[in-house]
C-alpha cells in the first residue's frame, strides 16, 4: 500500500486530479480560442491575447519564479516563510507598475489598437505573484494539496469565464479576469493548509532574496525563450503567426501535466537524498508523460482542427513542442534535485554563486541562446517565403534544441552529487505502448468535440492496457491504484459504528 505522504502517492493524487480535470482545462482553451479567433479580425485578436499572456508569464513574473524553489525548500525544512510571501507580493506590485508603463509598446507591436485590454493584463501579473508564492509553500509542506488546488483553479477559471465573456461581449478582458479569479481561488485554498509556515521571518526573506540571485541567470533563459513570440511578432509586423504557434503550444503543453507526478520530490528529498528517490520520480514521470504524449500523437490534429480549421497547419510544430515539453519534465526533476540538495543555498550556506545550481543555470542560458537564435534567424530569413505550417515548425525547433541541451547538462550535473540508474527499461516499454496506440491517429476525426474527446480517451486506455501487459512497473502502479480505489469504495460503503 502506498503511504499518503509518499512520493508515489502524492504524484498519483496530483496527476489524477490534473488528468480528470483536464476536460475543464481543455474546454477553457477551446472557448477562448474559438471565441476570440472567430471575432472580426479574430486571428489578430487571439494572437494579441497570447502576446499579453506570454509577455506577462515570461517577463514580468520572473522574481516570483526566482523565489519559488527556495520557498519550497525552506518550507519543506520547516522554516517560517511568511516573510518571503510578503516580500514577493511587494515585488509583484513593482512588476505590475513596470508592465503598465510598457503597454504602449506592446500595443504598437501587436497591430491590435486596443490598449484597454493590454492595461488590464496587469491583473495577471499581481495575481500570478500571489499564486506562485502560496503554491511554492504548499509544494514544500503539503504537496498533495497542490493538486487539489489545481483542480479548484481549473473549475473556478472555467465557471468564471462563461459569464465574463458573455457580459463583456467576448473580449480579452473576460479571459484575463477568469485567470485572475482562478489564481485567487487556488491561493486562498492552499493558504488554509500552510498557516504554520506563514510566521514572518524577515531575516530568512532577505537571505532568500540574496540567494535567489543564483536563479536570475536561469530566468534569463525564460526571457530568451519568450523572445520567440515577441520576436516573431516584430518580424512579421503583426501577431497572426503567434495564433498558430500558440495554438500548437497550448495543446502541446498538455504533456506538462505529467510533471505533477513529481510534486512530492522536494519534500521527499528532505527525508532521503539517495538516488532511489530520483529513480522513483523518473519512473513515475515516464509513465504519465508517455500517456499524455500518446493522447497528443493520436488526437493532435483533431484538436487543432477543432480550435480552428486553419490551425491544423501547426501540427508539426505541435509534435515538436510536445517532445520538447516531455524532455523538460526530466530536466525539472534533475534541476529540482540539484537546487534542493545544493548546500550553498541553505540559509546557513555560502558561496552560492559558485555552487552546482549556479553553474547549471549559467550553462542553460547559453544553450537557450543557441536554440532561440536558430528559430528567430530562420524565421527572419524565411517568413516571406513559407506559410504558417513551416513557420510554426521553425519557431518550435528552437525550444526542442534548448530542451535537449538543458536535459543533458542537468543530468550530468546531478550525477556529480547523487548516484542513480536511469530507468531505460521503463522508457523503452512506455515508448512501445505509445507505438501500439499510435495507429489510432489514422482515424483522423474531424467534427464534434465529443468525438475528439472519445478518441483521446480511447488512445489513453489503449496505452494503459498495453502498459499493464508489457511493463512490470506500470502493472504494479496500475494494480496499486485499482486496489486503493476498491478499498476506498469499500470504506465509503461500510456502515458506521452503531450507537
C-alpha positions as CSV (number, residue, x, y, z in Angstrom):
1,X,0.0,0.0,0.0
2,X,1.3,3.5,-0.9
3,X,1.7,5.8,2.0
4,X,-0.3,9.0,1.8
5,X,2.8,11.1,2.4
6,X,4.9,9.2,-0.1
7,X,6.4,10.4,-3.3
8,X,4.4,8.0,-5.4
9,X,1.1,8.7,-3.5
10,X,1.3,12.5,-3.9
11,X,2.3,12.1,-7.5
12,X,-0.6,9.8,-8.3
13,X,-3.1,12.1,-6.5
14,X,-1.8,15.3,-8.2
15,X,-1.6,13.8,-11.7
16,X,-5.0,12.1,-11.3
17,X,-6.6,15.4,-10.3
18,X,-4.9,17.2,-13.2
19,X,-5.9,14.4,-15.6
20,X,-9.5,14.1,-14.6
21,X,-10.0,17.9,-14.5
22,X,-8.3,18.1,-18.0
23,X,-11.7,18.4,-19.7
24,X,-12.2,21.6,-17.8
25,X,-8.8,22.9,-18.9
26,X,-9.4,21.9,-22.5
27,X,-12.9,23.3,-22.5
28,X,-11.5,26.6,-21.2
29,X,-8.9,26.7,-24.0
30,X,-11.4,25.7,-26.6
31,X,-13.8,28.5,-25.6
32,X,-11.0,31.1,-25.5
33,X,-9.5,30.1,-28.9
34,X,-12.8,29.7,-30.7
35,X,-14.5,32.8,-29.3
36,X,-11.5,35.1,-29.8
37,X,-10.4,33.6,-33.1
38,X,-13.8,33.9,-34.6
39,X,-14.4,37.5,-33.8
40,X,-13.9,40.0,-36.7
41,X,-10.2,40.1,-37.3
42,X,-10.1,37.1,-34.9
43,X,-6.7,35.7,-35.6
44,X,-5.2,39.1,-34.7
45,X,-7.3,39.3,-31.5
46,X,-6.3,35.8,-30.3
47,X,-2.7,36.5,-31.2
48,X,-2.8,39.7,-29.1
49,X,-4.3,37.9,-26.1
50,X,-1.4,35.3,-26.4
51,X,1.1,38.2,-26.7
52,X,-0.3,39.6,-23.4
53,X,-0.2,36.2,-21.6
54,X,3.2,35.2,-22.9
55,X,4.7,38.6,-22.1
56,X,3.3,38.5,-18.5
57,X,4.3,35.0,-17.8
58,X,7.7,35.2,-19.4
59,X,8.9,38.6,-18.4
60,X,7.0,40.2,-15.5
61,X,6.8,37.3,-13.1
62,X,10.5,36.4,-13.0
63,X,11.1,37.3,-9.4
64,X,8.1,35.1,-8.3
65,X,9.7,32.2,-10.0
66,X,13.2,33.0,-8.8
67,X,12.0,32.7,-5.2
68,X,9.8,29.6,-5.8
69,X,12.3,26.8,-5.5
70,X,13.9,28.3,-2.4
71,X,10.4,28.9,-0.8
72,X,9.6,25.2,-1.4
73,X,12.9,24.1,0.0
74,X,12.7,26.3,3.2
75,X,9.1,25.4,3.8
76,X,10.0,21.7,3.5
77,X,12.7,22.2,6.1
78,X,10.1,23.6,8.4
79,X,11.2,27.3,8.3
80,X,8.9,30.3,8.6
81,X,8.4,31.6,5.1
82,X,5.7,34.3,5.7
83,X,8.3,37.0,5.2
84,X,9.1,35.6,1.7
85,X,5.4,35.8,0.8
86,X,5.2,39.5,1.9
87,X,8.4,40.3,0.0
88,X,7.2,38.6,-3.1
89,X,3.9,40.5,-3.1
90,X,5.8,43.7,-2.8
91,X,7.9,42.9,-5.8
92,X,4.8,41.8,-7.6
93,X,3.4,45.3,-7.1
94,X,6.5,46.8,-8.6
95,X,6.4,44.4,-11.6
96,X,2.8,45.3,-12.2
97,X,3.7,49.0,-12.5
98,X,6.5,48.3,-14.9
99,X,4.2,46.2,-17.1
100,X,1.6,49.0,-17.1
101,X,4.3,51.5,-18.3
102,X,5.3,49.3,-21.3
103,X,1.7,48.7,-22.6
104,X,2.0,51.3,-25.4
105,X,5.0,49.3,-26.8
106,X,3.0,46.1,-26.8
107,X,0.0,47.7,-28.4
108,X,2.2,49.1,-31.2
109,X,3.9,45.8,-31.9
110,X,0.7,43.6,-31.8
111,X,-1.1,45.6,-34.5
112,X,-4.2,45.5,-32.4
113,X,-5.0,49.0,-31.4
114,X,-7.0,48.3,-28.2
115,X,-4.7,49.4,-25.3
116,X,-7.6,48.9,-22.8
117,X,-7.2,45.1,-22.8
118,X,-3.4,45.3,-22.5
119,X,-3.7,47.6,-19.4
120,X,-6.0,45.1,-17.8
121,X,-3.2,42.5,-18.2
122,X,-1.6,44.0,-15.1
123,X,-4.1,42.0,-13.1
124,X,-2.4,38.8,-14.3
125,X,1.0,40.0,-13.0
126,X,-0.1,40.6,-9.4
127,X,-2.4,37.6,-9.1
128,X,0.4,35.4,-10.5
129,X,2.8,36.6,-7.8
130,X,0.3,35.6,-5.1
131,X,-0.5,32.2,-6.6
132,X,3.2,31.4,-7.2
133,X,4.2,32.3,-3.6
134,X,1.5,30.3,-2.0
135,X,1.9,27.3,-4.4
136,X,5.6,27.2,-3.6
137,X,4.9,26.9,0.1
138,X,2.4,24.2,-0.4
139,X,4.8,22.2,-2.6
140,X,7.3,22.1,0.3
141,X,4.7,21.5,3.1
142,X,1.6,19.8,1.7
143,X,2.3,18.6,-1.9
144,X,-1.0,16.7,-2.2
145,X,-3.0,19.9,-1.7
146,X,-1.1,21.4,-4.7
147,X,-3.1,19.0,-6.9
148,X,-6.4,19.7,-5.2
149,X,-5.7,23.4,-5.6
150,X,-5.0,23.0,-9.3
151,X,-8.4,21.3,-9.7
152,X,-10.1,24.2,-7.9
153,X,-8.3,26.6,-10.3
154,X,-9.5,24.7,-13.4
155,X,-13.1,24.7,-12.2
156,X,-13.3,28.3,-11.0
157,X,-11.5,29.6,-14.0
158,X,-14.0,27.9,-16.4
159,X,-17.0,28.8,-14.3
160,X,-15.9,32.5,-14.3
161,X,-15.1,32.5,-18.0
162,X,-18.5,31.9,-19.4
163,X,-20.5,34.8,-17.8
164,X,-17.5,37.1,-18.1
165,X,-17.2,36.5,-21.9
166,X,-21.0,36.9,-22.3
167,X,-21.2,40.0,-20.1
168,X,-18.0,41.6,-21.6
169,X,-19.1,40.8,-25.1
170,X,-16.5,38.1,-25.8
171,X,-13.5,40.4,-25.0
172,X,-9.9,39.6,-23.9
173,X,-10.8,41.2,-20.6
174,X,-13.1,38.3,-19.7
175,X,-10.2,35.9,-20.2
176,X,-7.9,38.0,-18.0
177,X,-10.5,38.2,-15.2
178,X,-11.1,34.4,-15.4
179,X,-7.4,33.7,-14.9
180,X,-7.2,36.2,-12.1
181,X,-10.2,34.7,-10.2
182,X,-8.8,31.2,-10.7
183,X,-5.4,32.2,-9.3
184,X,-7.0,33.8,-6.3
185,X,-9.2,30.8,-5.6
186,X,-6.3,28.4,-5.7
187,X,-4.2,30.7,-3.5
188,X,-6.9,31.1,-0.8
189,X,-7.5,27.3,-0.8
190,X,-3.8,26.5,-0.2
191,X,-3.4,29.2,2.4
192,X,-5.6,27.3,4.9
193,X,-3.2,24.3,4.9
194,X,0.1,26.2,5.4
195,X,-0.8,28.6,8.2
196,X,2.0,27.2,10.4
197,X,4.6,28.2,7.8
198,X,3.3,31.8,7.5
199,X,5.1,33.2,10.5
200,X,7.1,36.2,9.3
201,X,10.9,35.8,9.4
202,X,12.3,38.9,7.6
203,X,15.8,37.6,8.0
204,X,15.0,34.5,6.1
205,X,13.2,36.6,3.5
206,X,16.3,38.7,2.9
207,X,18.5,35.7,2.8
208,X,16.2,34.0,0.2
209,X,16.3,37.2,-1.9
210,X,20.1,37.2,-1.8
211,X,20.3,33.5,-2.7
212,X,17.7,33.8,-5.4
213,X,20.2,35.8,-7.4
214,X,21.6,32.4,-8.3
215,X,18.4,31.8,-10.3
216,X,18.5,35.1,-12.1
217,X,20.6,33.5,-14.8
218,X,18.2,30.7,-15.1
219,X,15.3,33.1,-15.7
220,X,17.3,34.9,-18.4
221,X,16.5,31.7,-20.2
222,X,12.8,32.4,-19.7
223,X,13.4,35.9,-21.2
224,X,15.3,34.5,-24.1
225,X,12.7,31.9,-25.0
226,X,9.9,34.5,-24.5
227,X,11.6,36.4,-27.3
228,X,10.4,33.7,-29.8
229,X,6.9,35.0,-29.6
230,X,7.8,38.7,-29.3
231,X,10.5,38.4,-32.0
232,X,8.1,36.7,-34.4
233,X,5.5,39.4,-33.8
234,X,8.0,42.2,-34.5
235,X,9.5,40.5,-37.6
236,X,6.1,39.6,-39.1
237,X,4.7,43.0,-38.3
238,X,1.6,41.6,-36.5
239,X,0.6,38.8,-34.2
240,X,-1.1,36.5,-36.7
241,X,1.7,33.9,-36.7
242,X,1.5,33.8,-32.9
243,X,-2.0,32.4,-33.1
244,X,-0.8,29.4,-35.0
245,X,2.3,28.9,-32.8
246,X,0.3,29.4,-29.6
247,X,-2.5,27.0,-30.6
248,X,0.2,24.3,-31.0
249,X,1.9,25.4,-27.8
250,X,-1.4,25.3,-25.8
251,X,-2.2,21.8,-26.9
252,X,1.4,20.5,-26.6
253,X,1.6,21.8,-23.0
254,X,-0.8,19.0,-22.0
255,X,2.4,16.9,-21.7
256,X,3.5,19.2,-18.9
257,X,0.6,17.8,-16.8
258,X,2.8,14.8,-16.2
259,X,5.2,16.9,-14.2
260,X,2.6,17.0,-11.4
261,X,3.7,13.4,-10.7
262,X,6.9,14.8,-9.2
263,X,5.3,17.4,-6.9
264,X,6.4,15.5,-3.8
265,X,10.0,15.4,-4.8
266,X,11.1,18.5,-2.9
267,X,9.6,17.2,0.4
268,X,10.9,13.7,-0.1
269,X,14.4,14.8,-0.7
270,X,14.4,16.3,2.8
271,X,13.9,12.8,4.2
272,X,16.0,10.8,1.8
273,X,18.7,12.2,-0.6
274,X,19.5,8.9,-2.2
275,X,19.4,8.0,-5.9
276,X,16.3,5.9,-5.2
277,X,14.2,9.0,-4.8
278,X,15.3,10.3,-8.2
279,X,14.8,7.0,-9.9
280,X,11.2,6.7,-8.4
281,X,10.4,10.2,-9.7
282,X,11.7,9.4,-13.2
283,X,9.8,6.1,-13.4
284,X,6.6,7.8,-12.3
285,X,7.0,10.7,-14.6
286,X,7.9,8.5,-17.6
287,X,4.6,6.6,-17.4
288,X,2.5,9.7,-17.2
289,X,4.5,11.7,-19.8
290,X,4.2,8.9,-22.3
291,X,0.5,8.6,-21.6
292,X,0.0,12.3,-22.4
293,X,2.2,12.0,-25.4
294,X,0.1,9.2,-26.7
295,X,-3.0,11.2,-26.5
296,X,-1.4,14.1,-28.3
297,X,0.0,11.9,-31.1
298,X,-3.4,10.4,-31.7
299,X,-5.6,13.5,-31.0
300,X,-3.3,16.4,-32.0
301,X,-4.6,17.1,-35.5
302,X,-8.3,16.8,-34.5
303,X,-7.7,19.1,-31.5
304,X,-6.1,21.8,-33.7
305,X,-8.8,21.4,-36.3
306,X,-11.5,21.8,-33.7
307,X,-10.0,25.0,-32.4
308,X,-9.9,26.5,-35.9
309,X,-9.6,24.6,-39.2
310,X,-6.5,26.7,-40.3
311,X,-4.6,25.7,-37.1
312,X,-4.2,22.2,-38.4
313,X,-1.2,23.6,-40.3
314,X,0.6,23.8,-37.0
315,X,0.6,20.0,-36.5
316,X,4.4,19.6,-37.0
317,X,5.1,22.4,-34.6
318,X,2.7,20.7,-32.1
319,X,4.6,17.4,-32.2
320,X,8.0,19.2,-31.8
321,X,6.7,21.3,-28.9
322,X,5.2,18.2,-27.2
323,X,8.6,16.4,-27.4
324,X,10.3,19.5,-26.0
325,X,7.9,19.6,-23.0
326,X,8.4,15.9,-22.4
327,X,12.2,16.3,-22.2
328,X,11.7,19.3,-19.8
329,X,9.9,17.1,-17.4
330,X,13.0,15.1,-16.9
331,X,15.0,18.3,-16.7
332,X,12.7,19.6,-13.9
333,X,13.4,16.5,-11.8
334,X,17.1,16.9,-12.2
335,X,17.1,20.7,-11.7
336,X,14.9,20.4,-8.6
337,X,17.1,17.7,-7.1
338,X,20.2,19.9,-7.6
339,X,18.6,23.0,-6.1
340,X,17.1,21.2,-3.1
341,X,20.4,19.4,-2.2
342,X,22.8,22.3,-3.0
343,X,24.5,23.1,0.3
344,X,25.3,26.6,-0.8
345,X,21.6,27.5,-1.0
346,X,21.0,26.7,2.6
347,X,20.3,29.8,4.7
348,X,23.5,28.9,6.7
349,X,25.5,28.2,3.5
350,X,27.7,30.4,1.5
351,X,29.4,30.6,-2.0
352,X,26.1,30.1,-3.8
353,X,27.4,31.9,-7.0
354,X,30.0,29.1,-7.3
355,X,27.6,26.3,-6.3
356,X,26.3,23.5,-8.5
357,X,22.9,25.3,-9.2
358,X,24.7,28.4,-10.3
359,X,27.0,26.6,-12.8
360,X,24.0,24.7,-14.2
361,X,21.8,27.8,-14.8
362,X,24.7,29.7,-16.5
363,X,25.1,26.8,-18.9
364,X,21.4,26.7,-19.6
365,X,21.3,30.3,-20.6
366,X,24.0,29.7,-23.2
367,X,22.0,26.7,-24.5
368,X,18.8,28.8,-24.7
369,X,20.5,31.5,-26.7
370,X,21.5,28.9,-29.3
371,X,18.0,27.4,-29.8
372,X,16.2,30.7,-29.7
373,X,18.7,32.4,-32.1
374,X,18.2,29.5,-34.5
375,X,14.4,29.9,-34.6
376,X,14.4,33.7,-34.9
377,X,17.1,33.8,-37.5
378,X,15.4,31.1,-39.6
379,X,12.1,32.8,-39.2
380,X,13.6,36.2,-40.3
381,X,15.1,34.6,-43.4
382,X,12.1,32.6,-44.4
383,X,8.9,34.4,-43.2
384,X,8.3,35.9,-46.6
385,X,8.8,32.5,-48.4
386,X,6.8,29.9,-46.4
387,X,3.3,29.6,-44.9
388,X,2.2,29.1,-41.4
389,X,2.9,25.3,-41.3
390,X,6.7,25.7,-41.9
391,X,7.0,28.9,-39.9
392,X,5.3,27.3,-36.8
393,X,7.7,24.4,-37.2
394,X,10.7,26.7,-37.4
395,X,9.7,28.6,-34.2
396,X,9.1,25.3,-32.4
397,X,12.5,23.7,-33.2
398,X,14.4,26.3,-31.1
399,X,12.6,25.1,-27.9
400,X,13.5,21.5,-28.7
401,X,17.1,22.4,-29.1
402,X,17.0,24.1,-25.8
403,X,15.3,21.2,-24.1
404,X,17.8,18.7,-25.3
405,X,20.7,20.8,-24.1
406,X,19.1,21.6,-20.7
407,X,18.3,17.9,-20.1
408,X,21.9,16.8,-20.9
409,X,23.5,19.5,-18.7
410,X,21.2,18.8,-15.8
411,X,21.6,15.0,-16.0
412,X,25.4,15.3,-15.9
413,X,25.3,17.8,-13.0
414,X,23.0,15.8,-10.8
415,X,25.2,12.7,-11.4
416,X,28.1,14.5,-9.8
417,X,26.3,14.5,-6.4
418,X,23.8,11.6,-6.5
419,X,24.4,8.2,-8.0
420,X,21.3,6.7,-9.7
421,X,20.5,4.5,-12.6
422,X,18.3,6.0,-15.4
423,X,15.4,3.6,-15.9
424,X,15.8,3.0,-19.6
425,X,13.7,-0.2,-19.4
426,X,10.6,1.8,-18.3
427,X,11.3,4.5,-21.0
428,X,11.5,1.8,-23.8
429,X,8.5,-0.1,-22.6
430,X,6.4,3.1,-22.4
431,X,7.6,4.0,-25.9
432,X,6.4,0.6,-27.1
433,X,2.9,1.3,-25.6
434,X,2.9,4.6,-27.5
435,X,3.7,2.8,-30.8
436,X,0.9,0.3,-30.1
437,X,-1.7,3.1,-29.6
438,X,-0.5,5.4,-32.4
439,X,-2.4,3.7,-35.3
440,X,-5.5,5.3,-33.8
441,X,-4.2,8.6,-35.3
442,X,-5.3,7.2,-38.7
443,X,-8.9,7.7,-37.8
444,X,-8.4,11.5,-38.4
445,X,-11.6,12.6,-36.7
446,X,-12.9,16.0,-37.8
447,X,-16.1,17.3,-36.2
448,X,-17.8,17.2,-32.9
449,X,-16.0,17.8,-29.6
450,X,-17.4,14.6,-28.2
451,X,-15.7,12.6,-30.9
452,X,-12.3,14.3,-30.2
453,X,-12.6,13.6,-26.5
454,X,-13.6,10.0,-27.2
455,X,-10.6,9.5,-29.4
456,X,-8.3,10.9,-26.7
457,X,-9.9,8.6,-24.1
458,X,-9.5,5.6,-26.4
459,X,-5.8,6.3,-27.0
460,X,-5.2,6.7,-23.3
461,X,-7.0,3.5,-22.5
462,X,-5.0,1.6,-25.2
463,X,-1.8,3.0,-23.7
464,X,-2.8,2.0,-20.2
465,X,-3.8,-1.6,-21.1
466,X,-0.7,-2.2,-23.2
467,X,1.5,-0.9,-20.5
468,X,-0.2,-3.2,-18.0
469,X,0.6,-6.1,-20.2
470,X,4.2,-5.4,-21.2
471,X,5.5,-3.0,-18.4
472,X,6.1,-4.6,-14.9
473,X,6.5,-1.1,-13.3
474,X,3.3,0.2,-14.9
475,X,1.5,-3.1,-13.9
476,X,2.4,-2.6,-10.3
477,X,1.4,1.1,-10.4
478,X,-2.0,0.4,-12.0
479,X,-2.7,-2.5,-9.7
480,X,-1.9,-0.3,-6.7
481,X,-4.2,2.4,-7.9
482,X,-7.1,-0.1,-8.5
483,X,-6.5,-1.7,-5.1
484,X,-6.6,1.7,-3.4
485,X,-9.7,2.6,-5.3
486,X,-11.5,-0.5,-4.3
487,X,-10.5,-0.1,-0.7
488,X,-11.7,3.5,-0.7
489,X,-15.0,2.4,-2.2
490,X,-15.4,-0.3,0.5
491,X,-14.8,2.3,3.2
492,X,-17.4,4.6,1.9
493,X,-20.0,1.8,1.7
494,X,-19.2,0.3,5.1
495,X,-21.7,1.2,7.8
496,X,-20.5,3.4,10.6
497,X,-20.3,2.3,14.3
498,X,-23.6,1.5,16.0
499,X,-24.9,4.0,18.5
